[in-house]
Amino acid sequence: MNAAVVTARKGSKDKNVWPVLGTPIVAYPINAAWGCSKINEVHVSTDSESVAKVARGLMAGVIERPAELATDEANHGDAIVHAVGMLPNWIKNVVVLLGNSVMVEPEHILEALKLLEKRPELDSVMSVMALEDIHPTRSHTIDIFGHLGMYLDTDGPVSTNRQDYVPTYAFDGRLWAFRKEVASRVGSIKPWFWMGNKCAPLILPFPPVRDVHDRREIEISEMWLRRNYGIE
């Protein structure tokens, strides 16, 4: 039995219910979860009554997030662990989705769950993207004088050819999938401590998912929906 948990904190703007092509943002990840054949339950972790109303209208359960886990300073991981602890005992695997992104697709959720099924040694699966032009060894900081400096101090050879670097990957914003029991203990996949120790990558195409924080990101989300699904 598999459950999806959508995290959707109210914050100061209640952005998870902003309309994107006339639909509240949080409805998109909920519907994506329901669109995956291996998802049995969908729950939304929130402190927002507006989000809860949308969730109930889409037949998703509502997990009331405690006030101390809904502040700007609260750790997202702690809210995830709380939500997982509220799930029924019969749930074996959990997929966590962000409530302020429309760029979630059922087939990616399905791929992650299939990986957990196929490989019993795994604790988790995380969607990632390859870092090429934005590889860490090509990244920079800005010092107090406003000058660029290397983020990583390396003694090895440097190259303008991205293929010369060891392939590196980063979370792409789409999903985390994990066995329910591993969330209750601190694992080694930093900073995603609820993911256990053995995590397989689900390598997905660039660009990464964009979560919505402002009007520009709403416009990007609308373009993505029109291009991928023909939604108007």
TIDREN-179006 format. One record per residue (C-alpha): residue in one letter; x, y, z. Coordinates in steps of 0.25 Angstrom, whole numbers, padded with zeros to 4 digits, always signed. Layout:
BEGIN
AXYZ...
//
This chain:
BEGIN
M+0000+0000+0000N+0006+0014-0004A+0002+0028+0000A+0005+0041-0005V+0007+0053+0004V+0006+0067-0001T+0013+0077+0008A+0006+0091+0007R+0009+0101+0018K+0000+0113+0019G+0011+0123+0021S+0008+0138+0020K+0002+0137+0006D-0005+0124+0005K+0002+0122-0008N-0002+0108-0010V-0017+0112-0013W-0012+0123-0023P-0019+0120-0037V-0011+0114-0048L-0020+0114-0061G-0032+0115-0051T-0028+0103-0042P-0022+0104-0028I-0007+0100-0029V-0009+0090-0019A-0019+0082-0027Y-0008+0079-0037P+0000+0070-0029I-0012+0064-0022N-0018+0060-0036A-0004+0055-0040A-0003+0046-0028W-0017+0041-0031G-0013+0039-0046C-0003+0029-0042S-0008+0014-0042K+0001+0010-0030I-0004+0021-0020N-0015+0016-0011E-0017+0029-0002V-0014+0044-0003H-0012+0053+0009V-0009+0067+0010S+0000+0073+0022T-0005+0087+0024D-0009+0098+0034S-0017+0105+0024E-0032+0103+0024S-0032+0108+0009V-0023+0097+0005A-0031+0087+0014K-0044+0091+0006V-0037+0088-0007A-0031+0075-0002R-0045+0070+0003G-0051+0073-0010L-0041+0064-0017M-0044+0053-0007A-0030+0055-0001G-0028+0053+0014V-0024+0065+0023I-0013+0064+0033E-0013+0076+0042R+0001+0082+0043P+0004+0087+0057A+0007+0102+0058E+0022+0099+0062L+0024+0092+0049A+0017+0103+0041T+0026+0115+0043D+0037+0120+0034E+0048+0115+0043A+0042+0101+0043N+0049+0089+0036H+0042+0084+0025G+0047+0070+0028D+0041+0070+0042A+0027+0073+0036I+0029+0062+0027V+0033+0052+0038H+0021+0057+0046A+0011+0055+0034V+0017+0041+0032G+0015+0037+0046M+0000+0041+0044L-0002+0031+0033P-0009+0017+0035N-0001+0005+0039W-0004-0002+0026I+0004+0008+0018K+0017+0003+0013N+0023+0013+0004V+0021+0029+0004V+0023+0039-0008V+0025+0053-0003L+0021+0064-0013L+0022+0079-0012G+0008+0087-0011N+0013+0099-0018S+0017+0093-0031V+0008+0088-0043M+0020+0081-0050V+0017+0067-0044E+0014+0056-0053P+0008+0042-0050E+0018+0034-0058H+0029+0039-0050I+0022+0035-0037L+0020+0022-0043E+0035+0020-0047A+0039+0023-0033L+0030+0013-0027K+0034+0003-0037L+0048+0005-0033L+0045+0002-0018E+0038-0010-0022K+0049-0016-0031R+0060-0013-0022P+0057-0017-0007E+0070-0013-0002L+0066+0002-0005D+0062+0011+0006S+0057+0022-0004V+0057+0028-0017M+0059+0043-0021S+0057+0050-0034V+0069+0057-0038M+0075+0065-0050A+0089+0064-0055L+0098+0076-0052E+0105+0080-0064D+0107+0095-0067I+0104+0097-0052H+0113+0086-0047P+0119+0090-0033T+0133+0090-0038R+0129+0102-0047S+0121+0109-0037H+0125+0122-0030T+0123+0130-0018I+0124+0146-0016D+0133+0151-0006I+0132+0164+0002F+0138+0172-0009G+0128+0167-0019H+0138+0158-0026L+0135+0144-0031G+0143+0133-0024M+0142+0118-0026Y+0132+0111-0017L+0140+0098-0017D+0155+0099-0015T+0161+0088-0023D+0175+0084-0027G+0171+0076-0039P+0171+0080-0053V+0160+0090-0058S+0153+0090-0071T+0143+0097-0079N+0137+0084-0084R+0126+0079-0075Q+0128+0065-0080D+0142+0065-0073Y+0135+0066-0059V+0130+0054-0050P+0115+0053-0052T+0108+0060-0041Y+0093+0061-0038A+0084+0069-0029F+0069+0068-0025D+0061+0074-0036G+0048+0078-0028R+0039+0067-0033L+0038+0056-0022W+0044+0048-0011A+0039+0033-0009F+0043+0025+0003R+0039+0013+0011K+0030+0018+0022E+0039+0012+0034V+0052+0019+0030A+0046+0033+0032S+0046+0031+0047R+0061+0030+0048V+0072+0040+0043G+0079+0035+0030S+0091+0039+0023I+0085+0046+0011K+0087+0060+0015P+0080+0069+0016W+0068+0059+0013F+0070+0052+0026W+0057+0044+0025M+0062+0037+0013G+0070+0026+0020N+0084+0022+0015K+0081+0015+0002C+0075+0024-0008A+0074+0022-0023P+0073+0033-0033L+0062+0035-0042I+0069+0043-0053L+0059+0052-0060P+0061+0063-0071F+0066+0077-0068P+0060+0087-0065P+0056+0084-0051V+0042+0086-0045R+0039+0101-0042D+0031+0103-0029V+0022+0116-0029H+0026+0128-0020D+0022+0139-0029R+0015+0144-0042R+0026+0141-0051E+0027+0126-0046I+0012+0125-0048E+0014+0129-0063I+0025+0119-0064S+0015+0108-0058E+0004+0112-0068M+0014+0111-0080W+0018+0098-0075L+0004+0093-0074R+0000+0098-0088R+0012+0092-0094N+0011+0078-0087Y-0004+0076-0086G-0011+0087-0095I-0018+0093-0083E-0024+0106-0085
//
